[in-house]
């Protein structure tokens, strides 16, 4: 389970793309993309800043 902005996501679709170095979580109609080492993410195609890099 992943928590983001107080919402718990029980993710069934988790993937790693070695070419773009992104982690993608898919569940309940949302797509979250995380970039290890960068303090930003995407939620449904919109970039957002994070307090810390994953």
PyMOL Python script that loads the backbone (N, CA, C, O; Angstrom):
from pymol import cmd

cmd.read_pdbstr("""\
ATOM      1  N   UNK A   1       0.844  -1.168   0.000  1.00  0.00           N
ATOM      2  CA  UNK A   1       0.000   0.000   0.000  1.00  0.00           C
ATOM      3  C   UNK A   1       0.896   1.241   0.000  1.00  0.00           C
ATOM      4  O   UNK A   1       1.915   1.286   0.689  1.00  0.00           O
ATOM      5  N   UNK A   2       0.503   2.232  -0.775  1.00  0.00           N
ATOM      6  CA  UNK A   2       1.241   3.482  -0.899  1.00  0.00           C
ATOM      7  C   UNK A   2       0.325   4.614  -0.460  1.00  0.00           C
ATOM      8  O   UNK A   2      -0.849   4.637  -0.828  1.00  0.00           O
ATOM      9  N   UNK A   3       0.849   5.554   0.326  1.00  0.00           N
ATOM     10  CA  UNK A   3       0.065   6.729   0.729  1.00  0.00           C
ATOM     11  C   UNK A   3       0.594   7.946  -0.006  1.00  0.00           C
ATOM     12  O   UNK A   3       1.800   8.191  -0.047  1.00  0.00           O
ATOM     13  N   UNK A   4      -0.322   8.702  -0.584  1.00  0.00           N
ATOM     14  CA  UNK A   4       0.021   9.951  -1.264  1.00  0.00           C
ATOM     15  C   UNK A   4      -1.085  10.950  -0.970  1.00  0.00           C
ATOM     16  O   UNK A   4      -2.248  10.690  -1.277  1.00  0.00           O
ATOM     17  N   UNK A   5      -0.748  12.071  -0.391  1.00  0.00           N
ATOM     18  CA  UNK A   5      -1.699  13.122  -0.012  1.00  0.00           C
ATOM     19  C   UNK A   5      -2.863  12.565   0.801  1.00  0.00           C
ATOM     20  O   UNK A   5      -4.019  12.927   0.578  1.00  0.00           O
ATOM     21  N   UNK A   6      -2.546  11.686   1.741  1.00  0.00           N
ATOM     22  CA  UNK A   6      -3.561  11.141   2.630  1.00  0.00           C
ATOM     23  C   UNK A   6      -4.430  10.060   2.015  1.00  0.00           C
ATOM     24  O   UNK A   6      -5.329   9.540   2.677  1.00  0.00           O
ATOM     25  N   UNK A   7      -4.178   9.711   0.757  1.00  0.00           N
ATOM     26  CA  UNK A   7      -4.952   8.669   0.081  1.00  0.00           C
ATOM     27  C   UNK A   7      -4.116   7.404   0.050  1.00  0.00           C
ATOM     28  O   UNK A   7      -2.948   7.430  -0.338  1.00  0.00           O
ATOM     29  N   UNK A   8      -4.715   6.304   0.459  1.00  0.00           N
ATOM     30  CA  UNK A   8      -4.008   5.026   0.421  1.00  0.00           C
ATOM     31  C   UNK A   8      -4.307   4.346  -0.908  1.00  0.00           C
ATOM     32  O   UNK A   8      -5.467   4.158  -1.273  1.00  0.00           O
ATOM     33  N   UNK A   9      -3.265   3.984  -1.618  1.00  0.00           N
ATOM     34  CA  UNK A   9      -3.399   3.277  -2.882  1.00  0.00           C
ATOM     35  C   UNK A   9      -2.961   1.835  -2.678  1.00  0.00           C
ATOM     36  O   UNK A   9      -1.834   1.577  -2.257  1.00  0.00           O
ATOM     37  N   UNK A  10      -3.836   0.915  -2.971  1.00  0.00           N
ATOM     38  CA  UNK A  10      -3.481  -0.492  -2.956  1.00  0.00           C
ATOM     39  C   UNK A  10      -3.183  -0.849  -4.406  1.00  0.00           C
ATOM     40  O   UNK A  10      -4.081  -1.224  -5.160  1.00  0.00           O
ATOM     41  N   UNK A  11      -1.948  -0.732  -4.781  1.00  0.00           N
ATOM     42  CA  UNK A  11      -1.556  -0.806  -6.185  1.00  0.00           C
ATOM     43  C   UNK A  11      -1.391  -2.234  -6.663  1.00  0.00           C
ATOM     44  O   UNK A  11      -0.662  -3.032  -6.074  1.00  0.00           O
ATOM     45  N   UNK A  12      -2.079  -2.532  -7.737  1.00  0.00           N
ATOM     46  CA  UNK A  12      -1.931  -3.831  -8.383  1.00  0.00           C
ATOM     47  C   UNK A  12      -0.955  -3.732  -9.546  1.00  0.00           C
ATOM     48  O   UNK A  12      -0.297  -4.712  -9.894  1.00  0.00           O
ATOM     49  N   UNK A  13      -0.862  -2.558 -10.145  1.00  0.00           N
ATOM     50  CA  UNK A  13       0.033  -2.371 -11.275  1.00  0.00           C
ATOM     51  C   UNK A  13       1.250  -1.562 -10.872  1.00  0.00           C
ATOM     52  O   UNK A  13       1.174  -0.338 -10.759  1.00  0.00           O
ATOM     53  N   UNK A  14       2.361  -2.228 -10.656  1.00  0.00           N
ATOM     54  CA  UNK A  14       3.608  -1.562 -10.288  1.00  0.00           C
ATOM     55  C   UNK A  14       4.652  -1.953 -11.321  1.00  0.00           C
ATOM     56  O   UNK A  14       4.837  -3.134 -11.618  1.00  0.00           O
ATOM     57  N   UNK A  15       5.334  -0.948 -11.869  1.00  0.00           N
ATOM     58  CA  UNK A  15       6.320  -1.259 -12.894  1.00  0.00           C
ATOM     59  C   UNK A  15       7.566  -0.414 -12.783  1.00  0.00           C
ATOM     60  O   UNK A  15       7.551   0.670 -12.200  1.00  0.00           O
ATOM     61  N   UNK A  16       8.646  -0.923 -13.349  1.00  0.00           N
ATOM     62  CA  UNK A  16       9.928  -0.223 -13.408  1.00  0.00           C
ATOM     63  C   UNK A  16      10.347  -0.164 -14.856  1.00  0.00           C
ATOM     64  O   UNK A  16      10.392  -1.191 -15.533  1.00  0.00           O
ATOM     65  N   UNK A  17      10.660   1.039 -15.346  1.00  0.00           N
ATOM     66  CA  UNK A  17      11.152   1.215 -16.705  1.00  0.00           C
ATOM     67  C   UNK A  17      12.632   1.568 -16.607  1.00  0.00           C
ATOM     68  O   UNK A  17      12.981   2.672 -16.189  1.00  0.00           O
ATOM     69  N   UNK A  18      13.498   0.640 -16.987  1.00  0.00           N
ATOM     70  CA  UNK A  18      14.941   0.834 -16.870  1.00  0.00           C
ATOM     71  C   UNK A  18      15.461   1.897 -17.829  1.00  0.00           C
ATOM     72  O   UNK A  18      16.479   2.530 -17.549  1.00  0.00           O
ATOM     73  N   UNK A  19      14.786   2.104 -18.946  1.00  0.00           N
ATOM     74  CA  UNK A  19      15.232   3.099 -19.927  1.00  0.00           C
ATOM     75  C   UNK A  19      15.017   4.517 -19.387  1.00  0.00           C
ATOM     76  O   UNK A  19      15.932   5.340 -19.429  1.00  0.00           O
ATOM     77  N   UNK A  20      13.820   4.803 -18.885  1.00  0.00           N
ATOM     78  CA  UNK A  20      13.512   6.138 -18.367  1.00  0.00           C
ATOM     79  C   UNK A  20      13.758   6.255 -16.866  1.00  0.00           C
ATOM     80  O   UNK A  20      13.653   7.340 -16.295  1.00  0.00           O
ATOM     81  N   UNK A  21      14.083   5.140 -16.238  1.00  0.00           N
ATOM     82  CA  UNK A  21      14.315   5.069 -14.790  1.00  0.00           C
ATOM     83  C   UNK A  21      13.145   5.648 -14.005  1.00  0.00           C
ATOM     84  O   UNK A  21      13.320   6.540 -13.176  1.00  0.00           O
ATOM     85  N   UNK A  22      11.943   5.128 -14.277  1.00  0.00           N
ATOM     86  CA  UNK A  22      10.749   5.564 -13.573  1.00  0.00           C
ATOM     87  C   UNK A  22      10.028   4.377 -12.958  1.00  0.00           C
ATOM     88  O   UNK A  22      10.047   3.264 -13.484  1.00  0.00           O
ATOM     89  N   UNK A  23       9.389   4.652 -11.824  1.00  0.00           N
ATOM     90  CA  UNK A  23       8.517   3.689 -11.173  1.00  0.00           C
ATOM     91  C   UNK A  23       7.096   4.143 -11.456  1.00  0.00           C
ATOM     92  O   UNK A  23       6.764   5.306 -11.226  1.00  0.00           O
ATOM     93  N   UNK A  24       6.258   3.252 -11.948  1.00  0.00           N
ATOM     94  CA  UNK A  24       4.880   3.593 -12.272  1.00  0.00           C
ATOM     95  C   UNK A  24       3.932   2.759 -11.421  1.00  0.00           C
ATOM     96  O   UNK A  24       4.064   1.537 -11.341  1.00  0.00           O
ATOM     97  N   UNK A  25       2.977   3.430 -10.786  1.00  0.00           N
ATOM     98  CA  UNK A  25       1.941   2.770  -9.996  1.00  0.00           C
ATOM     99  C   UNK A  25       0.606   3.062 -10.659  1.00  0.00           C
ATOM    100  O   UNK A  25       0.307   4.216 -10.966  1.00  0.00           O
ATOM    101  N   UNK A  26      -0.200   2.030 -10.883  1.00  0.00           N
ATOM    102  CA  UNK A  26      -1.500   2.214 -11.515  1.00  0.00           C
ATOM    103  C   UNK A  26      -2.564   1.550 -10.668  1.00  0.00           C
ATOM    104  O   UNK A  26      -2.448   0.376 -10.314  1.00  0.00           O
ATOM    105  N   UNK A  27      -3.615   2.315 -10.340  1.00  0.00           N
ATOM    106  CA  UNK A  27      -4.733   1.774  -9.583  1.00  0.00           C
ATOM    107  C   UNK A  27      -5.859   2.786  -9.559  1.00  0.00           C
ATOM    108  O   UNK A  27      -5.618   3.993  -9.537  1.00  0.00           O
ATOM    109  N   UNK A  28      -7.064   2.305  -9.562  1.00  0.00           N
ATOM    110  CA  UNK A  28      -8.278   3.121  -9.420  1.00  0.00           C
ATOM    111  C   UNK A  28      -8.314   4.301 -10.389  1.00  0.00           C
ATOM    112  O   UNK A  28      -8.760   5.391 -10.030  1.00  0.00           O
ATOM    113  N   UNK A  29      -7.847   4.084 -11.606  1.00  0.00           N
ATOM    114  CA  UNK A  29      -7.906   5.120 -12.621  1.00  0.00           C
ATOM    115  C   UNK A  29      -6.834   6.192 -12.526  1.00  0.00           C
ATOM    116  O   UNK A  29      -6.885   7.175 -13.265  1.00  0.00           O
ATOM    117  N   UNK A  30      -5.871   6.028 -11.640  1.00  0.00           N
ATOM    118  CA  UNK A  30      -4.787   6.991 -11.491  1.00  0.00           C
ATOM    119  C   UNK A  30      -3.464   6.357 -11.898  1.00  0.00           C
ATOM    120  O   UNK A  30      -3.259   5.154 -11.740  1.00  0.00           O
ATOM    121  N   UNK A  31      -2.573   7.187 -12.424  1.00  0.00           N
ATOM    122  CA  UNK A  31      -1.220   6.751 -12.764  1.00  0.00           C
ATOM    123  C   UNK A  31      -0.254   7.677 -12.045  1.00  0.00           C
ATOM    124  O   UNK A  31      -0.263   8.889 -12.264  1.00  0.00           O
ATOM    125  N   UNK A  32       0.585   7.098 -11.179  1.00  0.00           N
ATOM    126  CA  UNK A  32       1.610   7.854 -10.463  1.00  0.00           C
ATOM    127  C   UNK A  32       2.960   7.413 -10.987  1.00  0.00           C
ATOM    128  O   UNK A  32       3.241   6.217 -11.071  1.00  0.00           O
ATOM    129  N   UNK A  33       3.802   8.382 -11.341  1.00  0.00           N
ATOM    130  CA  UNK A  33       5.163   8.075 -11.809  1.00  0.00           C
ATOM    131  C   UNK A  33       6.167   8.757 -10.896  1.00  0.00           C
ATOM    132  O   UNK A  33       6.064   9.954 -10.625  1.00  0.00           O
ATOM    133  N   UNK A  34       7.137   7.990 -10.424  1.00  0.00           N
ATOM    134  CA  UNK A  34       8.175   8.501  -9.542  1.00  0.00           C
ATOM    135  C   UNK A  34       9.520   8.350 -10.229  1.00  0.00           C
ATOM    136  O   UNK A  34       9.757   7.389 -10.961  1.00  0.00           O
ATOM    137  N   UNK A  35      10.395   9.312  -9.982  1.00  0.00           N
ATOM    138  CA  UNK A  35      11.724   9.342 -10.585  1.00  0.00           C
ATOM    139  C   UNK A  35      12.760   9.263  -9.463  1.00  0.00           C
ATOM    140  O   UNK A  35      13.065  10.283  -8.844  1.00  0.00           O
ATOM    141  N   UNK A  36      13.302   8.087  -9.189  1.00  0.00           N
ATOM    142  CA  UNK A  36      14.290   7.961  -8.116  1.00  0.00           C
ATOM    143  C   UNK A  36      15.431   8.972  -8.289  1.00  0.00           C
ATOM    144  O   UNK A  36      15.995   9.125  -9.373  1.00  0.00           O
ATOM    145  N   UNK A  37      15.749   9.651  -7.186  1.00  0.00           N
ATOM    146  CA  UNK A  37      16.815  10.645  -7.208  1.00  0.00           C
ATOM    147  C   UNK A  37      16.357  12.042  -7.570  1.00  0.00           C
ATOM    148  O   UNK A  37      17.147  12.984  -7.505  1.00  0.00           O
ATOM    149  N   UNK A  38      15.079  12.201  -7.955  1.00  0.00           N
ATOM    150  CA  UNK A  38      14.544  13.521  -8.310  1.00  0.00           C
ATOM    151  C   UNK A  38      13.352  13.833  -7.409  1.00  0.00           C
ATOM    152  O   UNK A  38      12.506  12.970  -7.176  1.00  0.00           O
ATOM    153  N   UNK A  39      13.285  15.043  -6.911  1.00  0.00           N
ATOM    154  CA  UNK A  39      12.210  15.451  -6.003  1.00  0.00           C
ATOM    155  C   UNK A  39      10.987  15.916  -6.792  1.00  0.00           C
ATOM    156  O   UNK A  39      10.500  17.031  -6.605  1.00  0.00           O
ATOM    157  N   UNK A  40      10.504  15.048  -7.669  1.00  0.00           N
ATOM    158  CA  UNK A  40       9.285  15.327  -8.421  1.00  0.00           C
ATOM    159  C   UNK A  40       8.622  14.017  -8.810  1.00  0.00           C
ATOM    160  O   UNK A  40       9.239  12.952  -8.792  1.00  0.00           O
ATOM    161  N   UNK A  41       7.356  14.125  -9.160  1.00  0.00           N
ATOM    162  CA  UNK A  41       6.577  12.971  -9.595  1.00  0.00           C
ATOM    163  C   UNK A  41       5.531  13.453 -10.590  1.00  0.00           C
ATOM    164  O   UNK A  41       5.391  14.654 -10.822  1.00  0.00           O
ATOM    165  N   UNK A  42       4.805  12.518 -11.171  1.00  0.00           N
ATOM    166  CA  UNK A  42       3.663  12.848 -12.030  1.00  0.00           C
ATOM    167  C   UNK A  42       2.447  12.124 -11.484  1.00  0.00           C
ATOM    168  O   UNK A  42       2.521  10.959 -11.093  1.00  0.00           O
ATOM    169  N   UNK A  43       1.345  12.822 -11.463  1.00  0.00           N
ATOM    170  CA  UNK A  43       0.067  12.192 -11.135  1.00  0.00           C
ATOM    171  C   UNK A  43      -0.863  12.485 -12.296  1.00  0.00           C
ATOM    172  O   UNK A  43      -1.213  13.636 -12.557  1.00  0.00           O
ATOM    173  N   UNK A  44      -1.251  11.444 -12.978  1.00  0.00           N
ATOM    174  CA  UNK A  44      -2.133  11.566 -14.144  1.00  0.00           C
ATOM    175  C   UNK A  44      -1.599  12.574 -15.154  1.00  0.00           C
ATOM    176  O   UNK A  44      -2.358  13.364 -15.715  1.00  0.00           O
ATOM    177  N   UNK A  45      -0.269  12.541 -15.384  1.00  0.00           N
ATOM    178  CA  UNK A  45       0.359  13.371 -16.394  1.00  0.00           C
ATOM    179  C   UNK A  45       0.757  14.761 -15.952  1.00  0.00           C
ATOM    180  O   UNK A  45       1.364  15.494 -16.732  1.00  0.00           O
ATOM    181  N   UNK A  46       0.435  15.154 -14.715  1.00  0.00           N
ATOM    182  CA  UNK A  46       0.806  16.472 -14.210  1.00  0.00           C
ATOM    183  C   UNK A  46       1.965  16.360 -13.227  1.00  0.00           C
ATOM    184  O   UNK A  46       1.886  15.613 -12.253  1.00  0.00           O
ATOM    185  N   UNK A  47       3.030  17.096 -13.479  1.00  0.00           N
ATOM    186  CA  UNK A  47       4.215  17.059 -12.608  1.00  0.00           C
ATOM    187  C   UNK A  47       3.951  17.795 -11.306  1.00  0.00           C
ATOM    188  O   UNK A  47       3.293  18.834 -11.272  1.00  0.00           O
ATOM    189  N   UNK A  48       4.490  17.217 -10.231  1.00  0.00           N
ATOM    190  CA  UNK A  48       4.352  17.815  -8.904  1.00  0.00           C
ATOM    191  C   UNK A  48       5.671  17.683  -8.174  1.00  0.00           C
ATOM    192  O   UNK A  48       6.382  16.689  -8.326  1.00  0.00           O
ATOM    193  N   UNK A  49       5.993  18.687  -7.384  1.00  0.00           N
ATOM    194  CA  UNK A  49       7.208  18.648  -6.577  1.00  0.00           C
ATOM    195  C   UNK A  49       6.980  17.786  -5.344  1.00  0.00           C
ATOM    196  O   UNK A  49       5.876  17.727  -4.803  1.00  0.00           O
ATOM    197  N   UNK A  50       8.046  17.118  -4.909  1.00  0.00           N
ATOM    198  CA  UNK A  50       8.027  16.335  -3.670  1.00  0.00           C
ATOM    199  C   UNK A  50       8.960  16.993  -2.664  1.00  0.00           C
ATOM    200  O   UNK A  50       9.873  17.722  -3.050  1.00  0.00           O
ATOM    201  N   UNK A  51       8.741  16.747  -1.396  1.00  0.00           N
ATOM    202  CA  UNK A  51       9.621  17.282  -0.359  1.00  0.00           C
ATOM    203  C   UNK A  51      10.998  16.633  -0.406  1.00  0.00           C
ATOM    204  O   UNK A  51      11.998  17.256  -0.051  1.00  0.00           O
ATOM    205  N   UNK A  52      11.043  15.382  -0.844  1.00  0.00           N
ATOM    206  CA  UNK A  52      12.310  14.652  -0.914  1.00  0.00           C
ATOM    207  C   UNK A  52      12.265  13.702  -2.105  1.00  0.00           C
ATOM    208  O   UNK A  52      11.191  13.277  -2.530  1.00  0.00           O
ATOM    209  N   UNK A  53      13.420  13.379  -2.631  1.00  0.00           N
ATOM    210  CA  UNK A  53      13.494  12.446  -3.755  1.00  0.00           C
ATOM    211  C   UNK A  53      13.315  11.020  -3.256  1.00  0.00           C
ATOM    212  O   UNK A  53      13.875  10.652  -2.223  1.00  0.00           O
ATOM    213  N   UNK A  54      12.543  10.216  -3.973  1.00  0.00           N
ATOM    214  CA  UNK A  54      12.391   8.807  -3.576  1.00  0.00           C
ATOM    215  C   UNK A  54      13.655   8.016  -3.872  1.00  0.00           C
ATOM    216  O   UNK A  54      13.709   6.816  -3.605  1.00  0.00           O
TER     217      UNK A  54
END
""", "prot")
cmd.dss("prot")
cmd.show_as("cartoon", "prot")
cmd.util.cbc("prot")
cmd.orient("prot")
